[in-house]
């Protein structure tokens, strides 16, 4: 079988869409299926380990790339086309469906049913019985990589910060300015910075401080989480990794999707979520962070409450569904 993944991955978008599509693609590739990625940026020149084929789209919105996508569909004849982008619309779906190809949509808040063969949304609860619709946390695209039990410390020492692939609100710079004061010198701060983040030169000046370190986002993200005492982030796709590893965390959602992600989890258990707009003034943010650091036990308690929300089997369930619900295909298969 041949699969087309059409994902949102360009300068102003984060890594979430690409990251979760890669998790599905790698499982499908294990069964010797051919994988194509169509997106705006060549991620595969950055990671030589991937064996997938890459078709570069123009640095434009998805609706401006439909003609090129249709040409590639006709020439390559994929079995299933998987869209993971917020730019997808019913109009685009209808255009692609005219080529008589199966379509799968991965989305966090919009619901698509017409001309869609598989719809995946882990945020929505099950609203109807249908083999086409995969809803709820059992289908969450996150894996449990680290099997070691987390040992919670009494005090914070290492802190990991990640505000997405674009950091549109410049939170990296804001937190660097706050943490440079003597109050925070006893902590170690690791900042995950993608190459798409703006103000790189200003950020680099602060990284010269001995307790600041730049970390690259890669497949060892969960290992980095396991080795940290506190995570501070925006609450995008990384939210599930933070929860499944039991990492104590404080979330500062920036966009609508991140706010929805946090709100969805918060309904069942509880997350520590702060409003970036209300803490716009640096001094307010600094005082809030000091209070959290002094009440570390409460943050640990919340992390333990949410530890089992995701079982880490969602990717296997999704791939199982894509391949026709043949459970035998997964027996004795190592991932």
ZADO-1210 file (C-alpha; in nm, 4 decimals, padded with zeros to 6 digits):
<atoms>
<atom x="00.0000" y="00.0000" z="00.0000" code="UNK" pos="1"/>
<atom x="00.1039" y="00.3586" z="-00.0590" code="UNK" pos="2"/>
<atom x="00.0248" y="00.6494" z="00.1745" code="UNK" pos="3"/>
<atom x="00.0295" y="01.0269" z="00.1238" code="UNK" pos="4"/>
<atom x="00.0734" y="01.2404" z="00.4383" code="UNK" pos="5"/>
<atom x="-00.0133" y="01.6056" z="00.3759" code="UNK" pos="6"/>
<atom x="00.0896" y="01.7964" z="00.6870" code="UNK" pos="7"/>
<atom x="00.1153" y="02.1534" z="00.8093" code="UNK" pos="8"/>
<atom x="00.4884" y="02.2185" z="00.8459" code="UNK" pos="9"/>
<atom x="00.6190" y="02.5604" z="00.7512" code="UNK" pos="10"/>
<atom x="00.7896" y="02.8578" z="00.9130" code="UNK" pos="11"/>
<atom x="00.4919" y="02.9866" z="01.1098" code="UNK" pos="12"/>
<atom x="00.3562" y="02.6495" z="01.2235" code="UNK" pos="13"/>
<atom x="00.4725" y="02.4220" z="01.5008" code="UNK" pos="14"/>
<atom x="00.6029" y="02.0678" z="01.4859" code="UNK" pos="15"/>
<atom x="00.2900" y="01.8971" z="01.6210" code="UNK" pos="16"/>
<atom x="00.1249" y="01.7983" z="01.2927" code="UNK" pos="17"/>
<atom x="00.4473" y="01.6582" z="01.1510" code="UNK" pos="18"/>
<atom x="00.5399" y="01.4810" z="01.4745" code="UNK" pos="19"/>
<atom x="00.2191" y="01.2819" z="01.5107" code="UNK" pos="20"/>
<atom x="00.1997" y="01.2002" z="01.1383" code="UNK" pos="21"/>
<atom x="00.5549" y="01.0665" z="01.1580" code="UNK" pos="22"/>
<atom x="00.4536" y="00.8360" z="01.4444" code="UNK" pos="23"/>
<atom x="00.1786" y="00.6829" z="01.2295" code="UNK" pos="24"/>
<atom x="00.4000" y="00.6714" z="00.9204" code="UNK" pos="25"/>
<atom x="00.6798" y="00.4860" z="01.0996" code="UNK" pos="26"/>
<atom x="00.4383" y="00.2135" z="01.2098" code="UNK" pos="27"/>
<atom x="00.3025" y="00.1791" z="00.8568" code="UNK" pos="28"/>
<atom x="00.6572" y="00.1691" z="00.7182" code="UNK" pos="29"/>
<atom x="00.7306" y="-00.1240" z="00.9501" code="UNK" pos="30"/>
<atom x="00.4821" y="-00.3217" z="00.7412" code="UNK" pos="31"/>
<atom x="00.6746" y="-00.2314" z="00.4244" code="UNK" pos="32"/>
<atom x="00.4213" y="00.0221" z="00.2991" code="UNK" pos="33"/>
<atom x="00.5489" y="00.3129" z="00.0922" code="UNK" pos="34"/>
<atom x="00.5231" y="00.6541" z="00.2566" code="UNK" pos="35"/>
<atom x="00.5200" y="00.9998" z="00.0948" code="UNK" pos="36"/>
<atom x="00.5197" y="01.3280" z="00.2877" code="UNK" pos="37"/>
<atom x="00.3888" y="01.6400" z="00.1179" code="UNK" pos="38"/>
<atom x="00.4607" y="01.9587" z="00.3087" code="UNK" pos="39"/>
<atom x="00.6052" y="02.3076" z="00.2831" code="UNK" pos="40"/>
<atom x="00.9465" y="02.2344" z="00.4272" code="UNK" pos="41"/>
<atom x="01.1961" y="01.9537" z="00.3782" code="UNK" pos="42"/>
<atom x="01.2171" y="01.8024" z="00.7279" code="UNK" pos="43"/>
<atom x="01.3820" y="01.4970" z="00.5793" code="UNK" pos="44"/>
<atom x="01.7024" y="01.6834" z="00.4973" code="UNK" pos="45"/>
<atom x="01.7275" y="01.7471" z="00.8727" code="UNK" pos="46"/>
<atom x="01.6734" y="01.3858" z="00.9746" code="UNK" pos="47"/>
<atom x="01.8615" y="01.1447" z="00.7472" code="UNK" pos="48"/>
<atom x="01.7235" y="00.8421" z="00.9338" code="UNK" pos="49"/>
<atom x="01.3808" y="00.8679" z="00.7723" code="UNK" pos="50"/>
<atom x="01.3243" y="00.6483" z="00.4694" code="UNK" pos="51"/>
<atom x="01.0132" y="00.8297" z="00.3532" code="UNK" pos="52"/>
<atom x="00.9900" y="01.0081" z="00.0219" code="UNK" pos="53"/>
<atom x="00.9361" y="01.3829" z="00.0248" code="UNK" pos="54"/>
<atom x="00.7352" y="01.5990" z="-00.2130" code="UNK" pos="55"/>
<atom x="00.7883" y="01.9677" z="-00.1493" code="UNK" pos="56"/>
<atom x="00.4868" y="02.1972" z="-00.1572" code="UNK" pos="57"/>
<atom x="00.5141" y="02.5699" z="-00.2108" code="UNK" pos="58"/>
<atom x="00.5365" y="02.7964" z="00.0949" code="UNK" pos="59"/>
<atom x="00.1691" y="02.8842" z="00.0520" code="UNK" pos="60"/>
<atom x="-00.1614" y="02.7969" z="00.2124" code="UNK" pos="61"/>
<atom x="-00.2996" y="02.4509" z="00.1435" code="UNK" pos="62"/>
<atom x="-00.5716" y="02.5723" z="-00.0958" code="UNK" pos="63"/>
<atom x="-00.2997" y="02.7217" z="-00.3174" code="UNK" pos="64"/>
<atom x="-00.1274" y="02.3831" z="-00.3410" code="UNK" pos="65"/>
<atom x="-00.4323" y="02.1731" z="-00.4358" code="UNK" pos="66"/>
<atom x="-00.3441" y="02.1609" z="-00.8073" code="UNK" pos="67"/>
<atom x="00.0054" y="02.0287" z="-00.7329" code="UNK" pos="68"/>
<atom x="-00.1320" y="01.7771" z="-00.4820" code="UNK" pos="69"/>
<atom x="-00.3838" y="01.6469" z="-00.7356" code="UNK" pos="70"/>
<atom x="-00.1087" y="01.6001" z="-00.9960" code="UNK" pos="71"/>
<atom x="00.1003" y="01.3998" z="-00.7478" code="UNK" pos="72"/>
<atom x="-00.2011" y="01.1874" z="-00.6520" code="UNK" pos="73"/>
<atom x="-00.2645" y="01.1048" z="-01.0171" code="UNK" pos="74"/>
<atom x="00.1003" y="01.0197" z="-01.0849" code="UNK" pos="75"/>
<atom x="00.1732" y="00.8220" z="-00.7646" code="UNK" pos="76"/>
<atom x="-00.1715" y="00.6649" z="-00.7102" code="UNK" pos="77"/>
<atom x="-00.1734" y="00.6443" z="-00.3273" code="UNK" pos="78"/>
<atom x="-00.4059" y="00.4079" z="-00.1401" code="UNK" pos="79"/>
<atom x="-00.4911" y="00.6600" z="00.1326" code="UNK" pos="80"/>
<atom x="-00.4366" y="01.0364" z="00.1638" code="UNK" pos="81"/>
<atom x="-00.3915" y="01.1559" z="00.5240" code="UNK" pos="82"/>
<atom x="-00.4379" y="01.5263" z="00.5989" code="UNK" pos="83"/>
<atom x="-00.3004" y="01.6650" z="00.9257" code="UNK" pos="84"/>
<atom x="-00.3316" y="02.0397" z="00.8912" code="UNK" pos="85"/>
<atom x="-00.5636" y="02.3087" z="01.0270" code="UNK" pos="86"/>
<atom x="-00.5832" y="02.4507" z="00.6731" code="UNK" pos="87"/>
<atom x="-00.7939" y="02.1591" z="00.5540" code="UNK" pos="88"/>
<atom x="-01.1503" y="02.2506" z="00.4551" code="UNK" pos="89"/>
<atom x="-01.4561" y="02.0707" z="00.3229" code="UNK" pos="90"/>
<atom x="-01.3985" y="02.2389" z="-00.0139" code="UNK" pos="91"/>
<atom x="-01.0481" y="02.0917" z="-00.0403" code="UNK" pos="92"/>
<atom x="-01.1740" y="01.7503" z="00.0715" code="UNK" pos="93"/>
<atom x="-01.4431" y="01.7592" z="-00.1993" code="UNK" pos="94"/>
<atom x="-01.1848" y="01.8502" z="-00.4647" code="UNK" pos="95"/>
<atom x="-00.9542" y="01.5636" z="-00.3702" code="UNK" pos="96"/>
<atom x="-01.2402" y="01.3135" z="-00.3367" code="UNK" pos="97"/>
<atom x="-01.3204" y="01.3598" z="-00.7067" code="UNK" pos="98"/>
<atom x="-01.0035" y="01.1590" z="-00.7770" code="UNK" pos="99"/>
<atom x="-01.1723" y="00.8549" z="-00.6165" code="UNK" pos="100"/>
<atom x="-00.9137" y="00.8186" z="-00.3420" code="UNK" pos="101"/>
<atom x="-00.9685" y="00.7360" z="00.0237" code="UNK" pos="102"/>
<atom x="-00.9174" y="01.0310" z="00.2579" code="UNK" pos="103"/>
<atom x="-00.8278" y="01.0438" z="00.6267" code="UNK" pos="104"/>
<atom x="-00.8477" y="01.3643" z="00.8324" code="UNK" pos="105"/>
<atom x="-00.6595" y="01.4235" z="01.1599" code="UNK" pos="106"/>
<atom x="-00.7963" y="01.7296" z="01.3377" code="UNK" pos="107"/>
<atom x="-00.8223" y="01.8637" z="01.6916" code="UNK" pos="108"/>
<atom x="-01.1391" y="02.0731" z="01.6823" code="UNK" pos="109"/>
<atom x="-01.3172" y="02.0776" z="01.3433" code="UNK" pos="110"/>
<atom x="-01.5381" y="01.7837" z="01.2490" code="UNK" pos="111"/>
<atom x="-01.5439" y="01.6548" z="00.8892" code="UNK" pos="112"/>
<atom x="-01.7674" y="01.3714" z="00.7727" code="UNK" pos="113"/>
<atom x="-01.8607" y="01.4237" z="00.4073" code="UNK" pos="114"/>
<atom x="-01.6269" y="01.2494" z="00.1602" code="UNK" pos="115"/>
<atom x="-01.4039" y="01.1387" z="00.4495" code="UNK" pos="116"/>
<atom x="-01.3209" y="00.7691" z="00.4975" code="UNK" pos="117"/>
<atom x="-01.1473" y="00.8023" z="00.8364" code="UNK" pos="118"/>
<atom x="-01.1743" y="01.0937" z="01.0795" code="UNK" pos="119"/>
<atom x="-00.9449" y="01.1062" z="01.3853" code="UNK" pos="120"/>
<atom x="-00.9815" y="01.3426" z="01.6812" code="UNK" pos="121"/>
<atom x="-00.8619" y="01.2371" z="02.0278" code="UNK" pos="122"/>
<atom x="-01.0069" y="01.5537" z="02.1847" code="UNK" pos="123"/>
<atom x="-01.3690" y="01.4764" z="02.1040" code="UNK" pos="124"/>
<atom x="-01.5710" y="01.2246" z="02.2993" code="UNK" pos="125"/>
<atom x="-01.7498" y="00.9546" z="02.1031" code="UNK" pos="126"/>
<atom x="-02.0677" y="01.1086" z="01.9631" code="UNK" pos="127"/>
<atom x="-02.1844" y="00.8278" z="01.7357" code="UNK" pos="128"/>
<atom x="-02.0996" y="00.4728" z="01.6388" code="UNK" pos="129"/>
<atom x="-01.9177" y="00.4602" z="01.3082" code="UNK" pos="130"/>
<atom x="-01.6215" y="00.2684" z="01.1696" code="UNK" pos="131"/>
<atom x="-01.5155" y="00.5886" z="00.9962" code="UNK" pos="132"/>
<atom x="-01.4811" y="00.7957" z="01.3125" code="UNK" pos="133"/>
<atom x="-01.2001" y="00.7525" z="01.5675" code="UNK" pos="134"/>
<atom x="-01.2699" y="00.9686" z="01.8706" code="UNK" pos="135"/>
<atom x="-01.1412" y="00.9879" z="02.2251" code="UNK" pos="136"/>
<atom x="-00.8164" y="00.9412" z="02.4143" code="UNK" pos="137"/>
<atom x="-00.7790" y="00.5749" z="02.3174" code="UNK" pos="138"/>
<atom x="-00.6702" y="00.7049" z="01.9750" code="UNK" pos="139"/>
<atom x="-00.4263" y="00.9676" z="02.1047" code="UNK" pos="140"/>
<atom x="-00.1109" y="00.9755" z="01.8899" code="UNK" pos="141"/>
<atom x="00.1475" y="00.9396" z="02.1645" code="UNK" pos="142"/>
<atom x="00.3736" y="00.6517" z="02.2634" code="UNK" pos="143"/>
<atom x="00.5152" y="00.5551" z="02.5995" code="UNK" pos="144"/>
<atom x="00.8877" y="00.5304" z="02.5254" code="UNK" pos="145"/>
<atom x="01.0364" y="00.5302" z="02.8730" code="UNK" pos="146"/>
<atom x="00.9428" y="00.2269" z="03.0850" code="UNK" pos="147"/>
<atom x="01.1318" y="00.3486" z="03.3922" code="UNK" pos="148"/>
<atom x="00.9295" y="00.4706" z="03.6875" code="UNK" pos="149"/>
<atom x="00.9730" y="00.8384" z="03.7579" code="UNK" pos="150"/>
<atom x="01.1351" y="00.9278" z="04.0897" code="UNK" pos="151"/>
<atom x="00.9941" y="01.2573" z="04.2123" code="UNK" pos="152"/>
<atom x="01.2340" y="01.4825" z="04.4002" code="UNK" pos="153"/>
<atom x="01.1584" y="01.7107" z="04.6927" code="UNK" pos="154"/>
<atom x="01.2932" y="02.0198" z="04.5172" code="UNK" pos="155"/>
<atom x="01.3233" y="02.1520" z="04.1649" code="UNK" pos="156"/>
<atom x="01.6645" y="02.1511" z="04.0025" code="UNK" pos="157"/>
<atom x="01.6303" y="02.0926" z="03.6254" code="UNK" pos="158"/>
<atom x="01.3633" y="02.2741" z="03.4231" code="UNK" pos="159"/>
<atom x="01.2751" y="02.2092" z="03.0580" code="UNK" pos="160"/>
<atom x="01.0987" y="02.4773" z="02.8516" code="UNK" pos="161"/>
<atom x="00.9351" y="02.4394" z="02.5099" code="UNK" pos="162"/>
<atom x="00.6932" y="02.6851" z="02.3476" code="UNK" pos="163"/>
<atom x="00.6400" y="02.5154" z="02.0134" code="UNK" pos="164"/>
<atom x="00.8073" y="02.5362" z="01.6771" code="UNK" pos="165"/>
<atom x="00.7260" y="02.9025" z="01.6162" code="UNK" pos="166"/>
<atom x="00.6729" y="03.0618" z="01.9634" code="UNK" pos="167"/>
<atom x="00.4522" y="03.3368" z="01.8212" code="UNK" pos="168"/>
<atom x="00.4235" y="03.5163" z="02.1585" code="UNK" pos="169"/>
<atom x="00.8032" y="03.5241" z="02.2126" code="UNK" pos="170"/>
<atom x="00.7753" y="03.3367" z="02.5416" code="UNK" pos="171"/>
<atom x="01.1299" y="03.2004" z="02.5190" code="UNK" pos="172"/>
<atom x="01.2672" y="03.5530" z="02.5351" code="UNK" pos="173"/>
<atom x="01.0262" y="03.6502" z="02.8126" code="UNK" pos="174"/>
<atom x="01.1237" y="03.3567" z="03.0351" code="UNK" pos="175"/>
<atom x="01.4948" y="03.4019" z="02.9660" code="UNK" pos="176"/>
<atom x="01.4697" y="03.7599" z="03.0893" code="UNK" pos="177"/>
<atom x="01.2867" y="03.6467" z="03.4039" code="UNK" pos="178"/>
<atom x="01.5177" y="03.3580" z="03.4886" code="UNK" pos="179"/>
<atom x="01.8414" y="03.5562" z="03.4508" code="UNK" pos="180"/>
<atom x="01.7849" y="03.7155" z="03.7951" code="UNK" pos="181"/>
<atom x="01.9697" y="03.5879" z="04.1043" code="UNK" pos="182"/>
<atom x="01.6472" y="03.4391" z="04.2413" code="UNK" pos="183"/>
<atom x="01.6663" y="03.1642" z="03.9798" code="UNK" pos="184"/>
<atom x="02.0429" y="03.1023" z="03.9642" code="UNK" pos="185"/>
<atom x="02.0141" y="02.7770" z="04.1604" code="UNK" pos="186"/>
<atom x="01.8109" y="02.6161" z="03.8803" code="UNK" pos="187"/>
<atom x="01.9211" y="02.4643" z="03.5491" code="UNK" pos="188"/>
<atom x="01.7115" y="02.5773" z="03.2518" code="UNK" pos="189"/>
<atom x="01.7023" y="02.3803" z="02.9253" code="UNK" pos="190"/>
<atom x="01.5285" y="02.5585" z="02.6371" code="UNK" pos="191"/>
<atom x="01.4084" y="02.3564" z="02.3375" code="UNK" pos="192"/>
<atom x="01.4467" y="02.5953" z="02.0440" code="UNK" pos="193"/>
<atom x="01.3493" y="02.5180" z="01.6848" code="UNK" pos="194"/>
<atom x="01.5133" y="02.6931" z="01.3919" code="UNK" pos="195"/>
<atom x="01.1848" y="02.8707" z="01.3077" code="UNK" pos="196"/>
<atom x="01.1785" y="03.0785" z="01.6270" code="UNK" pos="197"/>
<atom x="01.2301" y="03.4504" z="01.5746" code="UNK" pos="198"/>
<atom x="01.4711" y="03.6707" z="01.7737" code="UNK" pos="199"/>
<atom x="01.7402" y="03.4021" z="01.7632" code="UNK" pos="200"/>
<atom x="02.0201" y="03.6575" z="01.8129" code="UNK" pos="201"/>
<atom x="01.8572" y="03.8095" z="02.1237" code="UNK" pos="202"/>
<atom x="01.7904" y="03.4626" z="02.2633" code="UNK" pos="203"/>
<atom x="02.1517" y="03.3563" z="02.2034" code="UNK" pos="204"/>
<atom x="02.2808" y="03.6419" z="02.4223" code="UNK" pos="205"/>
<atom x="02.0900" y="03.5047" z="02.7209" code="UNK" pos="206"/>
<atom x="02.2038" y="03.1494" z="02.6524" code="UNK" pos="207"/>
<atom x="02.5551" y="03.2572" z="02.7510" code="UNK" pos="208"/>
<atom x="02.4473" y="03.2442" z="03.1170" code="UNK" pos="209"/>
<atom x="02.5879" y="02.9307" z="03.2811" code="UNK" pos="210"/>
<atom x="02.2495" y="02.7991" z="03.4007" code="UNK" pos="211"/>
<atom x="02.0885" y="02.8292" z="03.0524" code="UNK" pos="212"/>
<atom x="02.1232" y="02.5634" z="02.7845" code="UNK" pos="213"/>
<atom x="01.9802" y="02.5192" z="02.4357" code="UNK" pos="214"/>
<atom x="01.8304" y="02.1766" z="02.3586" code="UNK" pos="215"/>
<atom x="01.7287" y="02.0457" z="02.0161" code="UNK" pos="216"/>
<atom x="01.3824" y="01.8970" z="01.9716" code="UNK" pos="217"/>
<atom x="01.4289" y="01.5371" z="01.8580" code="UNK" pos="218"/>
<atom x="01.3090" y="01.1827" z="01.9180" code="UNK" pos="219"/>
<atom x="01.4601" y="01.1938" z="02.2698" code="UNK" pos="220"/>
<atom x="01.1937" y="01.4387" z="02.3889" code="UNK" pos="221"/>
<atom x="01.0452" y="01.1904" z="02.6367" code="UNK" pos="222"/>
<atom x="01.3913" y="01.1067" z="02.7700" code="UNK" pos="223"/>
<atom x="01.4505" y="01.4789" z="02.8252" code="UNK" pos="224"/>
<atom x="01.1179" y="01.4968" z="03.0086" code="UNK" pos="225"/>
<atom x="01.2087" y="01.2004" z="03.2260" code="UNK" pos="226"/>
<atom x="01.5332" y="01.3715" z="03.3270" code="UNK" pos="227"/>
<atom x="01.3683" y="01.7004" z="03.4218" code="UNK" pos="228"/>
<atom x="01.1967" y="01.8059" z="03.7442" code="UNK" pos="229"/>
<atom x="00.9606" y="02.0601" z="03.5891" code="UNK" pos="230"/>
<atom x="00.8304" y="02.1285" z="03.2400" code="UNK" pos="231"/>
<atom x="00.7086" y="02.4708" z="03.1275" code="UNK" pos="232"/>
<atom x="00.5422" y="02.4825" z="02.7857" code="UNK" pos="233"/>
<atom x="00.2594" y="02.5937" z="02.5607" code="UNK" pos="234"/>
<atom x="00.0477" y="02.2779" z="02.5636" code="UNK" pos="235"/>
<atom x="00.0551" y="02.1765" z="02.1966" code="UNK" pos="236"/>
<atom x="00.1284" y="01.8240" z="02.0731" code="UNK" pos="237"/>
<atom x="00.3939" y="01.7906" z="02.3452" code="UNK" pos="238"/>
<atom x="00.1168" y="01.8001" z="02.6076" code="UNK" pos="239"/>
<atom x="00.0512" y="01.4264" z="02.5681" code="UNK" pos="240"/>
<atom x="00.4195" y="01.3387" z="02.6086" code="UNK" pos="241"/>
<atom x="00.4358" y="01.5457" z="02.9273" code="UNK" pos="242"/>
<atom x="00.1294" y="01.3709" z="03.0708" code="UNK" pos="243"/>
<atom x="00.2253" y="01.0157" z="02.9754" code="UNK" pos="244"/>
<atom x="00.5710" y="01.0573" z="03.1354" code="UNK" pos="245"/>
<atom x="00.4223" y="01.1958" z="03.4576" code="UNK" pos="246"/>
<atom x="00.6283" y="01.5142" z="03.4316" code="UNK" pos="247"/>
<atom x="00.5329" y="01.7970" z="03.6728" code="UNK" pos="248"/>
<atom x="00.4312" y="02.0842" z="03.4466" code="UNK" pos="249"/>
<atom x="00.2980" y="02.4376" z="03.4098" code="UNK" pos="250"/>
<atom x="00.1295" y="02.5233" z="03.0798" code="UNK" pos="251"/>
<atom x="00.1056" y="02.8622" z="02.9089" code="UNK" pos="252"/>
<atom x="-00.1155" y="02.7997" z="02.6014" code="UNK" pos="253"/>
<atom x="-00.0688" y="03.0507" z="02.3216" code="UNK" pos="254"/>
<atom x="-00.3214" y="02.9662" z="02.0485" code="UNK" pos="255"/>
<atom x="-00.6742" y="02.8239" z="02.0300" code="UNK" pos="256"/>
<atom x="-00.5602" y="02.4674" z="01.9720" code="UNK" pos="257"/>
<atom x="-00.3295" y="02.4671" z="02.2742" code="UNK" pos="258"/>
<atom x="-00.6036" y="02.6144" z="02.4928" code="UNK" pos="259"/>
<atom x="-00.8447" y="02.3443" z="02.3725" code="UNK" pos="260"/>
<atom x="-00.5889" y="02.0707" z="02.4433" code="UNK" pos="261"/>
<atom x="-00.5422" y="02.1906" z="02.8006" code="UNK" pos="262"/>
<atom x="-00.9143" y="02.2452" z="02.8551" code="UNK" pos="263"/>
<atom x="-00.9955" y="01.8949" z="02.7318" code="UNK" pos="264"/>
<atom x="-00.7615" y="01.7297" z="02.9827" code="UNK" pos="265"/>
<atom x="-00.8599" y="01.9674" z="03.2604" code="UNK" pos="266"/>
<atom x="-01.2228" y="01.8487" z="03.2416" code="UNK" pos="267"/>
<atom x="-01.1256" y="01.4988" z="03.3566" code="UNK" pos="268"/>
<atom x="-00.8439" y="01.5676" z="03.6010" code="UNK" pos="269"/>
<atom x="-00.6566" y="01.8925" z="03.6453" code="UNK" pos="270"/>
<atom x="-00.3729" y="02.0770" z="03.4793" code="UNK" pos="271"/>
<atom x="-00.1806" y="02.3807" z="03.5940" code="UNK" pos="272"/>
<atom x="-00.2656" y="02.6281" z="03.3193" code="UNK" pos="273"/>
<atom x="-00.1902" y="02.9998" z="03.3189" code="UNK" pos="274"/>
<atom x="-00.3237" y="03.2811" z="03.1025" code="UNK" pos="275"/>
<atom x="-00.0380" y="03.4456" z="02.9121" code="UNK" pos="276"/>
<atom x="-00.2383" y="03.7640" z="02.8520" code="UNK" pos="277"/>
<atom x="-00.3113" y="03.8158" z="03.2223" code="UNK" pos="278"/>
<atom x="00.0578" y="03.7724" z="03.3032" code="UNK" pos="279"/>
<atom x="00.1783" y="04.0078" z="03.0322" code="UNK" pos="280"/>
<atom x="00.3739" y="04.2179" z="03.2817" code="UNK" pos="281"/>
<atom x="00.7088" y="04.0572" z="03.3609" code="UNK" pos="282"/>
<atom x="00.6847" y="04.1213" z="03.7339" code="UNK" pos="283"/>
<atom x="00.3473" y="03.9439" z="03.7582" code="UNK" pos="284"/>
<atom x="00.4892" y="03.6428" z="03.5749" code="UNK" pos="285"/>
<atom x="00.8003" y="03.6373" z="03.7965" code="UNK" pos="286"/>
<atom x="00.5951" y="03.6363" z="04.1194" code="UNK" pos="287"/>
<atom x="00.3658" y="03.3646" z="03.9850" code="UNK" pos="288"/>
<atom x="00.6620" y="03.1423" z="03.8962" code="UNK" pos="289"/>
<atom x="00.8251" y="03.1911" z="04.2371" code="UNK" pos="290"/>
<atom x="00.5000" y="03.0805" z="04.4038" code="UNK" pos="291"/>
<atom x="00.4852" y="02.7684" z="04.1880" code="UNK" pos="292"/>
<atom x="00.8496" y="02.6799" z="04.2523" code="UNK" pos="293"/>
<atom x="00.7892" y="02.7115" z="04.6280" code="UNK" pos="294"/>
<atom x="00.4861" y="02.4815" z="04.6062" code="UNK" pos="295"/>
<atom x="00.6462" y="02.2029" z="04.4026" code="UNK" pos="296"/>
<atom x="00.4580" y="01.9292" z="04.5912" code="UNK" pos="297"/>
<atom x="00.1271" y="02.0519" z="04.4503" code="UNK" pos="298"/>
<atom x="00.2630" y="02.0366" z="04.0939" code="UNK" pos="299"/>
<atom x="00.3804" y="01.6782" z="04.1508" code="UNK" pos="300"/>
<atom x="00.0366" y="01.5833" z="04.2851" code="UNK" pos="301"/>
<atom x="-00.1295" y="01.7058" z="03.9657" code="UNK" pos="302"/>
<atom x="00.1211" y="01.5158" z="03.7480" code="UNK" pos="303"/>
<atom x="00.0437" y="01.1909" z="03.9297" code="UNK" pos="304"/>
<atom x="-00.3327" y="01.2425" z="03.8888" code="UNK" pos="305"/>
<atom x="-00.2985" y="01.2684" z="03.5099" code="UNK" pos="306"/>
<atom x="-00.0377" y="00.9942" z="03.4646" code="UNK" pos="307"/>
<atom x="-00.2747" y="00.7290" z="03.3215" code="UNK" pos="308"/>
<atom x="-00.4920" y="00.9428" z="03.0938" code="UNK" pos="309"/>
<atom x="-00.3131" y="00.8001" z="02.7872" code="UNK" pos="310"/>
<atom x="-00.2134" y="00.4323" z="02.7640" code="UNK" pos="311"/>
<atom x="00.0327" y="00.4806" z="02.4756" code="UNK" pos="312"/>
<atom x="-00.1499" y="00.2351" z="02.2458" code="UNK" pos="313"/>
<atom x="-00.3341" y="00.4933" z="02.0378" code="UNK" pos="314"/>
<atom x="-00.0915" y="00.4773" z="01.7435" code="UNK" pos="315"/>
<atom x="-00.1301" y="00.1010" z="01.7220" code="UNK" pos="316"/>
<atom x="-00.5096" y="00.1298" z="01.7272" code="UNK" pos="317"/>
<atom x="-00.5061" y="00.3922" z="01.4489" code="UNK" pos="318"/>
<atom x="-00.2711" y="00.1928" z="01.2257" code="UNK" pos="319"/>
<atom x="-00.4758" y="-00.1190" z="01.2957" code="UNK" pos="320"/>
<atom x="-00.7841" y="00.0652" z="01.1718" code="UNK" pos="321"/>
<atom x="-00.6064" y="00.2003" z="00.8616" code="UNK" pos="322"/>
<atom x="-00.4895" y="-00.1482" z="00.7638" code="UNK" pos="323"/>
<atom x="-00.8385" y="-00.2893" z="00.7843" code="UNK" pos="324"/>
<atom x="-00.8751" y="-00.3861" z="01.1508" code="UNK" pos="325"/>
<atom x="-00.6646" y="-00.6985" z="01.0982" code="UNK" pos="326"/>
<atom x="-00.5389" y="-00.7462" z="01.4550" code="UNK" pos="327"/>
<atom x="-00.3284" y="-01.0423" z="01.3495" code="UNK" pos="328"/>
<atom x="-00.0958" y="-00.8034" z="01.1710" code="UNK" pos="329"/>
<atom x="00.0189" y="-00.6693" z="01.5055" code="UNK" pos="330"/>
<atom x="00.1000" y="-00.9998" z="01.6719" code="UNK" pos="331"/>
<atom x="00.4694" y="-01.0437" z="01.7476" code="UNK" pos="332"/>
<atom x="00.5478" y="-00.7161" z="01.5736" code="UNK" pos="333"/>
<atom x="00.8061" y="-00.5018" z="01.7510" code="UNK" pos="334"/>
<atom x="00.7803" y="-00.1225" z="01.7283" code="UNK" pos="335"/>
</atoms>
